[in-house]
């Protein structure tokens, strides 16, 4: 079994555990991004993909993280900007303790590096356009740039972005991290109030415009095959796939574009090695 497949199966194991916690506690989640595309196009992982993404409304995310911290902290680490000071993202990662997923550019950042799944928070907005939304989108990108400039040592990105981050780094220390994080929360939740008709994901790299939909697109969620499991996807998943990936989302991209965007350095399954191996064996039998 190669390193990528080991990682995928470890993520699948983690996702099974998280899905069970969600179902037991009436927490609604959905596969999203490349994982949603993988579910529909491949009934599982996109073959070259090395992450597993889910999304849920912010209130559901808060409920899930509270339960994990109280009952499952020995097994999982909730990684966000509060629990890990050097973590630059504004999404939550659930890391599997006792494992390692080292990615090029992040080996020395001093963050928890267990194998993870990503959780992208969903927030409500009251309209689909306007200066307020555009301003919040611009501010969000600036805040992320400041946080990355301060915390990330070897970010794998374009040469232009590396230069920008290098320029921003001295200025990033002028604004306290607490202020940056508070502003980000404001950007995401400013219009998340009763009666808001739309939903988006501000922290996703697909950007909020491509994910701005009416609330019923997500709905209660429906179960869909993913590898040898069943995970929830949005009720009207086609709407999201069309907006994010375009009309040809069911077609495979050219070979030269089949990459994950991450460069894996090392994977260590720790005590889960035998469990992962048995999952691969079980999958090949089905």
C-alpha positions as CSV (number, residue, x, y, z in Angstrom):
1,X,0.0,0.0,0.0
2,X,1.5,3.3,-1.0
3,X,1.7,6.4,1.2
4,X,-1.2,8.2,-0.3
5,X,-3.6,5.2,0.1
6,X,-2.5,4.8,3.7
7,X,-3.3,8.4,4.3
8,X,-6.7,8.2,2.6
9,X,-7.7,5.2,4.7
10,X,-6.5,6.8,7.9
11,X,-8.7,9.8,7.0
12,X,-11.5,7.5,6.2
13,X,-11.2,5.8,9.6
14,X,-11.2,9.3,11.3
15,X,-14.2,10.3,9.3
16,X,-16.1,7.2,10.3
17,X,-15.5,8.0,14.0
18,X,-16.5,11.6,13.5
19,X,-19.6,10.7,11.6
20,X,-20.7,8.3,14.3
21,X,-20.2,11.0,16.9
22,X,-22.3,13.4,14.8
23,X,-25.1,10.9,14.3
24,X,-25.2,10.0,18.0
25,X,-25.5,13.6,18.9
26,X,-27.8,14.9,16.1
27,X,-25.1,17.0,14.6
28,X,-25.5,17.7,10.9
29,X,-22.5,17.6,8.7
30,X,-21.9,17.3,4.9
31,X,-19.0,16.2,2.7
32,X,-17.8,19.3,0.7
33,X,-15.3,20.4,-1.9
34,X,-13.2,17.7,-3.4
35,X,-14.6,15.1,-1.0
36,X,-18.1,15.9,-2.3
37,X,-16.9,15.7,-5.9
38,X,-15.2,12.4,-5.1
39,X,-18.4,11.0,-3.6
40,X,-20.4,11.8,-6.7
41,X,-17.8,11.1,-9.4
42,X,-15.8,8.2,-7.8
43,X,-18.0,7.0,-4.9
44,X,-15.0,7.7,-2.7
45,X,-11.8,9.7,-2.8
46,X,-10.6,11.3,-5.9
47,X,-7.7,8.9,-6.7
48,X,-5.0,11.6,-6.3
49,X,-6.6,13.5,-3.4
50,X,-4.9,13.6,0.0
51,X,-7.5,15.2,2.2
52,X,-11.1,14.7,3.4
53,X,-13.3,17.7,3.8
54,X,-16.6,18.2,5.6
55,X,-18.6,21.3,6.4
56,X,-21.3,22.2,8.9
57,X,-23.0,25.3,10.3
58,X,-20.9,27.1,12.9
59,X,-23.3,26.2,15.8
60,X,-23.1,22.5,14.9
61,X,-19.3,22.8,14.8
62,X,-19.2,24.4,18.2
63,X,-21.3,21.5,19.5
64,X,-19.1,18.9,17.9
65,X,-15.8,20.4,19.2
66,X,-17.2,20.7,22.7
67,X,-18.2,17.0,22.8
68,X,-14.9,15.8,21.4
69,X,-12.9,17.9,23.9
70,X,-15.0,16.6,26.8
71,X,-15.2,12.9,25.8
72,X,-12.7,12.1,23.1
73,X,-9.6,14.3,23.8
74,X,-7.5,11.2,24.3
75,X,-8.1,10.2,20.6
76,X,-8.6,13.5,18.8
77,X,-7.1,17.0,18.9
78,X,-9.3,19.9,17.9
79,X,-7.0,22.3,16.0
80,X,-8.0,25.9,15.5
81,X,-6.5,29.3,16.2
82,X,-7.4,29.1,19.9
83,X,-5.9,25.6,20.6
84,X,-2.7,26.0,18.4
85,X,-1.1,29.4,18.4
86,X,1.0,28.7,15.3
87,X,-2.0,27.4,13.3
88,X,-2.7,29.9,10.4
89,X,-6.0,28.5,9.0
90,X,-9.5,29.7,10.0
91,X,-11.0,26.2,9.6
92,X,-11.0,23.5,12.2
93,X,-8.9,20.3,11.8
94,X,-9.7,17.2,13.8
95,X,-6.3,15.5,14.2
96,X,-5.9,11.8,15.1
97,X,-3.6,11.6,18.1
98,X,-0.6,9.3,17.8
99,X,-0.3,9.7,14.0
100,X,1.8,12.0,11.7
101,X,1.0,13.7,8.5
102,X,4.0,15.8,7.6
103,X,3.6,18.1,4.6
104,X,6.3,20.1,2.9
105,X,6.5,23.6,4.2
106,X,4.9,22.8,7.5
107,X,7.4,20.4,9.1
108,X,8.9,23.1,11.4
109,X,5.9,25.3,12.2
110,X,5.4,23.8,15.7
111,X,1.8,22.7,15.2
112,X,0.1,19.4,15.9
113,X,0.7,17.3,12.8
114,X,-1.5,14.3,13.3
115,X,-3.5,12.9,10.4
116,X,-6.6,15.1,10.0
117,X,-9.9,15.9,8.4
118,X,-10.9,19.5,7.6
119,X,-14.1,21.1,8.8
120,X,-15.2,24.3,7.0
121,X,-17.7,26.4,9.0
122,X,-20.9,27.5,7.3
123,X,-22.4,30.9,8.0
124,X,-25.7,32.6,6.9
125,X,-25.8,35.8,4.9
126,X,-28.8,38.0,4.2
127,X,-28.1,38.8,0.5
128,X,-26.0,37.6,-2.4
129,X,-24.1,40.7,-3.3
130,X,-23.3,44.2,-2.1
131,X,-20.4,46.4,-0.9
132,X,-20.6,44.9,2.6
133,X,-20.0,41.4,1.4
134,X,-17.3,42.4,-0.9
135,X,-15.5,44.4,1.8
136,X,-15.8,41.4,4.2
137,X,-14.3,39.1,1.5
138,X,-11.3,41.5,0.9
139,X,-10.8,41.9,4.7
140,X,-10.8,38.1,5.1
141,X,-8.0,37.7,2.5
142,X,-5.9,40.4,4.2
143,X,-6.3,38.8,7.6
144,X,-5.3,35.4,6.3
145,X,-2.2,37.0,4.7
146,X,-1.2,38.7,8.0
147,X,-1.6,35.5,9.9
148,X,0.3,33.5,7.4
149,X,3.1,36.1,7.3
150,X,3.5,35.9,11.1
151,X,3.2,32.1,11.7
152,X,4.2,30.2,8.5
153,X,7.9,29.6,7.9
154,X,8.0,27.7,4.6
155,X,4.6,28.2,3.0
156,X,4.3,26.3,-0.3
157,X,2.7,28.9,-2.6
158,X,3.5,31.0,-5.6
159,X,6.6,33.2,-5.8
160,X,4.5,36.3,-5.9
161,X,2.6,35.3,-2.7
162,X,5.9,34.5,-1.0
163,X,7.2,38.0,-1.8
164,X,3.9,39.5,-0.5
165,X,4.2,37.5,2.8
166,X,7.8,38.5,3.2
167,X,6.8,42.2,2.9
168,X,3.9,41.8,5.3
169,X,5.8,39.9,8.0
170,X,7.3,43.0,9.8
171,X,3.9,44.7,9.8
172,X,2.0,41.6,11.0
173,X,3.4,42.0,14.5
174,X,1.8,45.4,14.8
175,X,-1.6,43.8,15.2
176,X,-2.2,41.4,18.1
177,X,-3.2,37.9,17.1
178,X,-6.3,38.2,19.2
179,X,-7.5,41.2,17.2
180,X,-6.9,39.4,13.9
181,X,-8.8,36.4,15.1
182,X,-11.6,38.6,16.4
183,X,-11.9,40.4,13.1
184,X,-12.1,37.1,11.2
185,X,-14.9,35.9,13.4
186,X,-16.7,39.2,12.7
187,X,-16.3,38.8,8.9
188,X,-17.8,35.4,9.1
189,X,-20.7,36.0,11.5
190,X,-21.8,39.6,10.9
191,X,-25.0,38.6,9.2
192,X,-25.5,35.1,10.7
193,X,-28.8,35.9,12.3
194,X,-32.4,34.6,12.2
195,X,-34.1,35.1,8.8
196,X,-30.9,35.1,6.7
197,X,-31.8,33.3,3.5
198,X,-28.4,32.2,2.2
199,X,-25.4,30.2,3.2
200,X,-21.7,30.4,2.4
201,X,-18.3,29.3,3.5
202,X,-16.0,32.2,4.1
203,X,-12.9,30.2,5.1
204,X,-12.8,27.9,2.1
205,X,-10.1,28.3,-0.6
206,X,-12.9,28.1,-3.2
207,X,-14.0,31.5,-2.0
208,X,-17.4,32.6,-0.7
209,X,-18.9,33.7,-4.0
210,X,-18.8,30.2,-5.5
211,X,-20.4,28.7,-2.4
212,X,-23.1,31.2,-1.8
213,X,-26.4,29.3,-2.1
214,X,-29.9,29.3,-0.6
215,X,-30.1,27.5,2.7
216,X,-32.2,24.6,1.3
217,X,-29.2,23.5,-0.9
218,X,-27.7,22.0,2.3
219,X,-31.0,20.9,3.9
220,X,-30.9,18.0,6.3
221,X,-28.4,16.1,4.2
222,X,-28.7,12.7,2.5
223,X,-26.4,9.6,2.9
224,X,-24.2,8.8,-0.1
225,X,-21.6,6.0,-0.7
226,X,-18.0,7.0,0.0
227,X,-15.6,4.1,-0.3
228,X,-17.2,1.4,1.8
229,X,-19.0,3.9,4.0
230,X,-22.1,6.1,3.9
231,X,-21.6,9.8,4.6
232,X,-23.9,12.8,4.4
233,X,-23.9,15.2,1.4
234,X,-26.0,18.3,0.8
235,X,-29.6,17.8,-0.4
236,X,-29.0,19.7,-3.6
237,X,-25.3,18.8,-4.1
238,X,-25.5,19.4,-7.8
239,X,-25.9,23.2,-7.2
240,X,-22.6,23.4,-5.3
241,X,-20.7,21.2,-7.7
242,X,-21.8,23.3,-10.7
243,X,-20.9,26.5,-8.9
244,X,-17.5,25.4,-7.7
245,X,-16.3,23.0,-10.5
246,X,-18.4,24.0,-13.5
247,X,-20.6,22.0,-15.9
248,X,-18.0,19.4,-16.6
249,X,-17.4,18.3,-13.0
250,X,-18.0,14.7,-13.9
251,X,-15.2,14.7,-16.4
252,X,-11.6,13.8,-15.3
253,X,-9.1,16.7,-15.6
254,X,-6.0,16.3,-17.8
255,X,-3.3,14.1,-16.3
256,X,-1.0,17.1,-15.6
257,X,-3.7,18.7,-13.4
258,X,-4.3,15.6,-11.2
259,X,-2.5,16.7,-8.1
260,X,-3.6,17.5,-4.6
261,X,-1.7,20.7,-4.0
262,X,0.1,19.2,-1.0
263,X,3.4,17.5,-0.9
264,X,3.5,14.7,1.6
265,X,6.9,14.2,3.4
266,X,6.0,11.4,5.9
267,X,3.0,9.4,7.1
268,X,3.0,7.5,10.4
269,X,-0.1,5.6,11.4
270,X,1.2,4.7,14.8
271,X,-1.1,2.4,16.7
272,X,-3.6,2.5,13.8
273,X,-1.3,0.7,11.4
274,X,-3.1,-2.7,11.7
275,X,-6.5,-1.1,11.6
276,X,-5.7,0.7,8.3
277,X,-4.2,-2.4,6.8
278,X,-7.4,-4.3,7.6
279,X,-9.5,-1.6,6.0
280,X,-7.6,-1.9,2.8
281,X,-8.0,-5.7,2.8
282,X,-11.8,-5.4,3.5
283,X,-12.2,-2.8,0.8
284,X,-10.5,-5.1,-1.8
285,X,-12.9,-7.9,-0.9
286,X,-16.0,-5.8,-1.5
